[in-house]
Amino acid sequence: MSKISIIGAGAIGATTAFALQQKQVAREIVINDVNQEKALGEVLDLIHGSALNSPCTVTLGALEDTKDSDIIIITAGVAQKPGETRLDLVDRNYKIFKSFVPTIAKLSPDAILLVVSNPVDILAYMTYKLSGFPKERVIGSGTVLDTTRLRSLLGKYLGIDGRVVQGYVLGEHGDSEFVPWSSLTIGNIPIKDFSNQLSIEWDEATEKIIADDVKNAAYEVINRKGATTFSVAAVLTRIVEALLKDEKTILSVSTLLNDYCGVNETYLSVPTIVGKNGVERALSIEFSEEEEGKFVNSAKLMKQYIDRINEN
């Protein structure tokens, strides 16, 4: 049972606090936001239902109140609007991050920083630079959500439990993400073989439709309700559990890569062992030639933005 601070009490921050409270994985949750009135409303709402759960103190806090946090979840920043890509948010959100990341790093020098704000891969890298933390303790939520979407969609298409899908969405959490179909299996059976056994159509066109549906899922939700919330909160709670319980599970979080398919000094999502120390190890995956090209292209796109900000 640990102290978790959430920077940003918007739709994702507040919903994540609720999900963490329901899962009962923290003894204390501190919520911070520049809009203190809004944040106080969220805190009061959470407190009013707290007697139905195990004891967990939920408080409104200034940055100083995040001191000695075990995990700090960063959801602050400008939200993605209909018609915008995640990369459209880079400059605006980087300015916001510069205003608080050094402070929270100094107050909680042993914390794990879990970055959620978009574009998450670039902002995770900037958080790493601004905090001075070792790379293992600065994590982006990455494509854990995209991977969950993939498994859910495949489960629906194939008529199976999505939890038996063994595969990931990798690269950027954004438009250059991709699915390495060559290594994806259903219960250890290659997906094409599995589909053949069930007489379900499977070809490159099917792969493209599903991959595009995964990639565009956030846009579909944002266009209708303004923001993705429930699924993001579920993913963040899952990552927090893996960290606090030292699960050493494998999640496609965004982590700093060096000498990975020729990619260096860039945050991207790959299969990663996650435990109490944060990122325990980034795992190699056997890509086809086409998949490796997509991964490298995704890295090049991220590097362009990173270099541009580093120059300023």
C-alpha positions in Angstrom: 0.0 0.0 0.0 1.6 3.2 -1.2 1.3 6.9 -1.8 0.3 7.8 -5.3 0.1 11.4 -6.6 -1.8 12.4 -9.7 -0.7 15.6 -11.5 -3.8 16.8 -13.4 -7.4 16.4 -12.3 -9.0 16.4 -15.7 -11.1 13.6 -17.1 -8.2 11.0 -17.1 -6.7 12.1 -13.8 -10.0 12.0 -11.9 -11.1 8.7 -13.5 -7.8 7.1 -12.7 -8.1 8.2 -9.1 -11.5 6.5 -8.9 -10.1 3.3 -10.5 -7.2 3.2 -8.1 -9.5 3.7 -5.2 -11.8 0.9 -6.3 -8.8 -1.4 -6.8 -7.6 -0.5 -3.3 -3.9 -0.5 -4.3 -2.9 2.7 -2.5 -3.1 3.9 1.1 -3.0 7.6 0.0 -3.9 9.4 -3.2 -2.9 13.1 -3.7 -4.5 15.0 -6.5 -2.9 18.2 -7.8 -4.2 20.5 -10.5 -3.7 24.2 -11.4 -7.5 24.4 -11.2 -7.8 23.8 -7.5 -11.6 24.3 -7.4 -12.1 21.6 -10.0 -9.6 19.3 -8.2 -11.3 19.9 -4.9 -14.6 18.8 -6.4 -13.1 15.6 -7.6 -11.5 14.9 -4.2 -14.8 15.5 -2.4 -16.6 13.2 -4.7 -14.1 10.4 -4.1 -14.1 10.9 -0.4 -17.9 10.6 -0.3 -17.8 7.0 -1.6 -14.6 6.0 0.3 -16.4 4.2 3.2 -17.3 1.4 0.8 -13.6 0.6 0.2 -10.6 -0.3 2.2 -9.1 2.8 3.9 -7.5 5.2 1.5 -6.8 8.8 2.1 -7.7 11.1 -0.8 -6.5 14.7 -0.6 -6.2 17.8 -2.6 -2.6 18.9 -2.7 -0.1 21.5 -3.8 3.0 20.2 -5.5 4.7 20.1 -2.1 2.1 17.6 -0.9 3.3 15.0 -3.4 6.5 14.7 -1.3 7.7 11.1 -0.8 5.3 9.6 -3.4 6.0 6.1 -4.5 4.4 6.7 -7.9 3.5 10.0 -9.6 1.0 9.7 -12.5 1.3 12.7 -14.9 -1.9 13.4 -16.7 -1.5 17.2 -16.8 -1.5 19.1 -20.1 -3.6 20.3 -23.0 -6.0 17.6 -24.1 -6.3 16.3 -27.6 -9.3 17.9 -29.5 -11.3 16.5 -32.3 -9.2 16.8 -35.5 -5.9 17.0 -33.7 -3.2 14.4 -33.6 -1.3 13.7 -30.5 1.8 15.3 -32.0 0.0 18.6 -32.4 0.2 18.9 -28.6 4.1 18.7 -28.3 5.0 22.4 -27.7 2.1 23.3 -25.5 2.5 20.4 -23.2 6.2 20.6 -23.0 5.9 24.1 -21.6 3.5 22.8 -18.9 5.9 20.0 -18.0 8.8 22.4 -17.5 6.7 24.1 -14.8 6.4 21.2 -12.5 8.5 18.1 -13.3 11.8 19.4 -11.7 9.8 20.2 -8.5 8.1 16.8 -8.1 11.4 15.1 -8.9 13.1 16.9 -6.1 10.3 16.2 -3.7 10.1 12.5 -4.4 13.6 11.5 -5.5 12.8 7.7 -5.3 9.5 7.8 -7.1 8.5 6.2 -10.4 7.1 8.8 -12.8 4.3 7.4 -15.0 3.6 9.8 -17.9 0.2 9.7 -19.6 -0.2 13.1 -21.3 0.2 13.1 -25.0 2.3 12.8 -27.1 3.3 10.3 -24.4 6.5 9.1 -26.0 8.0 12.5 -26.4 6.8 13.8 -23.1 8.1 10.7 -21.3 11.5 11.5 -22.8 11.2 15.2 -21.7 10.2 14.1 -18.2 13.3 11.9 -18.1 15.5 14.8 -19.1 13.8 17.3 -16.8 13.7 15.0 -13.8 17.2 13.7 -13.9 15.9 10.3 -12.9 17.3 7.1 -14.2 15.5 5.9 -17.3 14.1 2.9 -15.4 12.0 5.2 -13.3 10.4 7.3 -16.0 7.8 5.3 -17.9 5.3 6.3 -20.5 1.9 4.5 -20.6 2.8 3.8 -24.2 0.8 1.3 -26.2 -0.6 -0.7 -23.3 -4.0 0.8 -24.2 -3.5 0.1 -27.9 -2.6 -3.4 -27.1 -5.7 -3.8 -25.0 -7.8 -2.5 -27.9 -6.1 -4.9 -30.2 -6.8 -7.9 -28.0 -10.4 -6.8 -27.5 -11.0 -6.3 -31.2 -9.4 -9.7 -32.1 -11.4 -11.4 -29.4 -14.6 -10.0 -30.9 -13.7 -10.8 -34.5 -12.5 -14.4 -33.7 -15.2 -15.1 -31.1 -12.8 -15.8 -28.3 -11.6 -14.4 -25.0 -9.3 -11.5 -25.8 -7.0 -12.4 -22.9 -5.6 -15.3 -24.9 -4.3 -13.1 -27.7 -0.6 -12.9 -27.4 0.7 -9.9 -29.2 1.3 -6.2 -29.0 0.9 -2.9 -30.6 4.4 -1.3 -30.7 6.2 1.9 -31.6 4.7 5.3 -31.1 1.4 5.6 -29.2 0.0 7.4 -32.2 -0.3 7.3 -35.9 2.9 5.5 -36.6 2.2 2.6 -34.3 2.0 -0.9 -35.8 1.0 -4.5 -35.1 3.8 -7.1 -35.6 1.5 -9.7 -37.0 4.3 -12.1 -37.7 4.7 -12.9 -34.0 1.1 -12.6 -32.9 -0.5 -15.8 -31.6 -3.8 -17.1 -30.2 -2.9 -19.5 -27.3 0.5 -20.1 -28.9 -1.1 -20.8 -32.3 -0.1 -18.4 -35.1 -3.2 -16.2 -35.9 -3.5 -17.4 -39.5 -3.4 -21.0 -38.5 -5.9 -20.3 -35.7 -8.3 -18.5 -38.1 -8.0 -21.4 -40.6 -9.0 -23.9 -37.9 -12.2 -21.9 -37.2 -12.8 -21.2 -40.9 -12.5 -17.5 -40.3 -11.2 -15.3 -43.1 -7.7 -13.9 -42.4 -5.5 -12.1 -44.9 -3.5 -8.9 -45.2 -6.7 -6.9 -45.8 -8.1 -8.1 -42.5 -4.9 -7.2 -40.7 -5.0 -3.7 -42.1 -8.6 -3.2 -41.1 -8.0 -4.3 -37.5 -4.8 -2.4 -37.1 -6.5 0.8 -38.5 -9.4 0.3 -36.1 -7.0 0.1 -33.2 -5.0 3.2 -34.3 -8.2 5.2 -34.9 -10.0 4.1 -31.7 -9.1 7.2 -29.7 -10.3 9.5 -32.5 -13.6 7.7 -32.6 -14.1 8.1 -28.9 -12.9 11.7 -28.8 -15.2 12.7 -31.6 -18.2 11.4 -29.7 -17.5 12.1 -26.0 -14.5 14.5 -26.0 -11.9 12.3 -24.3 -10.9 8.7 -23.6 -11.2 8.0 -19.9 -12.4 4.6 -18.7 -10.0 2.5 -20.7 -7.1 4.8 -19.9 -7.8 4.6 -16.2 -8.0 0.8 -16.4 -4.7 0.7 -18.2 -3.0 3.0 -15.7 -4.3 1.0 -12.7 -2.9 -2.2 -14.3 0.5 -0.6 -14.7 0.4 0.7 -11.1 -0.5 -2.7 -9.8 2.4 -4.3 -11.8 4.8 -1.7 -10.2 3.6 -1.9 -6.6 3.3 -5.7 -6.6 6.6 -6.2 -8.3 4.9 -8.5 -10.8 7.6 -8.6 -13.4 4.9 -8.9 -16.0 5.4 -7.9 -19.6 3.6 -4.7 -20.7 4.1 -2.6 -23.8 5.0 0.6 -21.9 7.1 3.3 -23.4 10.7 3.2 -22.3 14.0 4.8 -23.3 15.7 2.6 -26.0 19.3 2.4 -26.9 20.8 0.1 -29.5 17.3 -1.4 -30.2 17.0 -2.2 -33.9 19.4 0.7 -34.4 17.2 3.1 -32.3 18.9 5.2 -29.7 17.9 7.8 -27.1 14.2 7.5 -28.0 11.1 6.5 -26.0 9.0 3.9 -27.7 6.8 1.0 -26.7 8.3 -2.5 -26.8 7.5 -5.6 -24.7 8.9 -4.6 -21.3 9.3 -6.4 -18.0 7.8 -4.2 -15.3 8.4 -4.5 -11.6 9.0 -2.5 -8.4 12.0 -0.8 -9.9 10.1 0.4 -12.9 11.4 -0.9 -16.2 13.3 -4.1 -15.5 14.2 -4.9 -19.1 13.2 -4.0 -22.6 12.8 -7.3 -24.5 13.8 -7.9 -28.1 11.2 -9.2 -30.5 11.8 -10.8 -33.9 10.4 -8.5 -36.5 9.8 -9.2 -40.2 11.7 -6.9 -42.5 8.6 -4.8 -43.1 7.8 -4.6 -39.3 11.4 -3.5 -38.5 11.0 -0.7 -41.1 7.8 0.5 -39.4 9.5 0.5 -36.0 12.5 2.5 -37.3 10.2 4.9 -39.1 8.3 5.4 -35.9 11.5 6.1 -34.0 12.6 8.6 -36.7 9.4 10.6 -36.3 9.8 10.8 -32.5 13.4 11.8 -32.8 12.5 14.8 -35.0 10.3 16.2 -32.3 12.8 15.4 -29.5 15.6 17.1 -31.4 13.5 20.1 -32.1 12.7 20.7 -28.5 16.2 19.9 -27.3 17.4 22.7 -29.5 15.2 25.3 -27.9 
